[in-house]
Every structure is written in structure tokens, then in C-alpha cells.
Amino acid sequence: MAHESKSETPASMYDWRVEALDAWLHTKSDGGSKPVTMEMLNEAGHLDQFHYKGIEANKEIMELLQVDASDKLLDVGCGIGGPARYISWKTGCTVDGFDIQPDLVEKANEVTSLVGLRDRVSFTRMDVCSEDFGKKVASTGALYDGYYSILVNLHIPKEPRMGMFENIGRAVKESGALCIEDYILRSSERPLTSEETKTLKEVVGVAYLPTRKEYMLQLEAVGFVDVQFEDMTEIWTEFTVERERQFLADRKKFTGLYGEASYLKMEKFYTTVPQT
């Protein structure tokens, strides 16, 4: 049985994004007088691609899943929709995105319409851990040629996460593939301290941190095979350190565009992540 996700995502990670992206688009389109294009969105950085390595991560997903125009992909935790739009724009594929945050889903669909991709990319407010999604899959069968999620699963506790994997296992075709970017506990012999656990939960929103072995067993339990892991620790650390440096250096520019309140919400997050 699937369960509600009860995501641990801190509001400060996302509640500024719609307003900030609106402000950016207003400026770039000269108050709406210029059309919004994918080329324009590609310059929006973390406002449209709120994940490590930005557009480069999307390219890696396309390569790993070997995406082509005939594919239909499942994006879990789609947020404001940046990866889905980019992947579809580049490959011609179809993407269905799901997220539990209604404001992000609404903005994702709005921006997708602006760039002319609504015929291939759609977003729905639905919890993929839930029975509702399970029923949707049961009524339609395995629709998807591939599934990806980018730094989403870490927000979901263990029990609902297992329900989500069961739903996804039924939603993806037997020949399908998956690509997940996520946090894991590097060693069960070195558990997190209480302070580390508190910081990860309150600032980053980490609800559950399985080991590599636990993660693999959970995916295999729903039918995925040949599960492989790539350790991104060094690459992600370099990225988050540089992101922090740029964010702090651009304080004046950021606050001028999006306001001091948005800046302060993000400052603790961006300065904490490189230390975790």
C-alpha cells in the first residue's frame, strides 16, 4: 500500500522560487514585450534548474537514459519544471512531471506554455507515493520508457518512499530505465551525529538516508535490475562550494532583483550544503 510522502522539504528551499522566476522573466522579456524562449530560460541558472550542475545534469540524464523523441519519461519531484522542459526541448521526447507543491506545478505549466512545449510536457500536482498515483498507474498500465528524479527522494521518509518505488516500478515499462540523483549514507559504520542529523533535516530537508546497499535492495525489490551507483561526492562538493561563493558575491544583484527576504532564506541553505 502506498502512503502520503510527508516530505521534509523546508519551505525556505522553494517558497521564494515562483516570485523570483517571475521577476527574472519580467526583466528578461522587457516586461512581457519579448517572447519567452528556451534559450532565454537556459540563462536563468538556479531559478529554472534548481539542482547540482544545472543543465549539465540534464544532459547526463539524457545520455544515461538514452532518450530519443519516441520516449515518454516520468519526472518525480518536477518542481518548477526546468529539467523536463530542457530534456524534451533537446530530444523531442514527452515528459510527465509530478510534484506535491501546487505553486511550483502551476508555474511549471505556465512557463512550459510560454516556451511552446505544452504539447509534450505536462505537470500534475500529485504525490507519487500515494494511492491516487498507484490507481492512476493501475488504470493506464506501464506507460513510461524511463524515470528520473533529481535530489528529490532525500526529502521522503522510508515508508512512503517504498510506496513510491512500488508505484514507479509499475509505471515504468519492463524495458525502461531509471536515473536518480540523491543523498546516501556513505558508511553504516559511521552513522551521523545528532547535530548532523538535525542540520540535514532542518536546512536541507533530509528525511531518510539509506546506505548504498539499502538503496539498491529497495529498487531491486520493485523489479529494477542492474542497479549501478556513481559517487558524485567530489563533483557535488566542488559545485556547491562554487555556488556558495557566487551566491554570496552576488548579494547586491540578487537582493535587487528578488528582495532581501528571498536572499536571507537562501543564504543559510547555500552556506550549509557544502559542509554536509
BELDARA-V947598 format. One record per run of one state. SS is the DSSP state (h for helix, s for strand, l for the rest). FROM is the first residue (numbers start at 1). LEN is the number of residues. Records with the same first field share a line. If there is no record, write none. Layout:
SS = FROM-LEN ; FROM-LEN
//
This chain:
l = 1-10 ; 14-3 ; 29-9 ; 42-3 ; 48-6 ; 66-6 ; 77-5 ; 92-2 ; 100-2 ; 115-6 ; 126-5 ; 141-3 ; 151-2 ; 156-2 ; 182-3 ; 186-8 ; 205-6 ; 222-11 ; 250-1 ; 259-1 ; 274-3
h = 11-3 ; 17-12 ; 38-4 ; 45-3 ; 54-12 ; 82-10 ; 102-13 ; 131-10 ; 153-3 ; 158-14 ; 194-11 ; 212-10 ; 233-17 ; 251-8 ; 260-14
s = 72-5 ; 94-6 ; 121-5 ; 144-7 ; 172-10 ; 185-1 ; 211-1
//
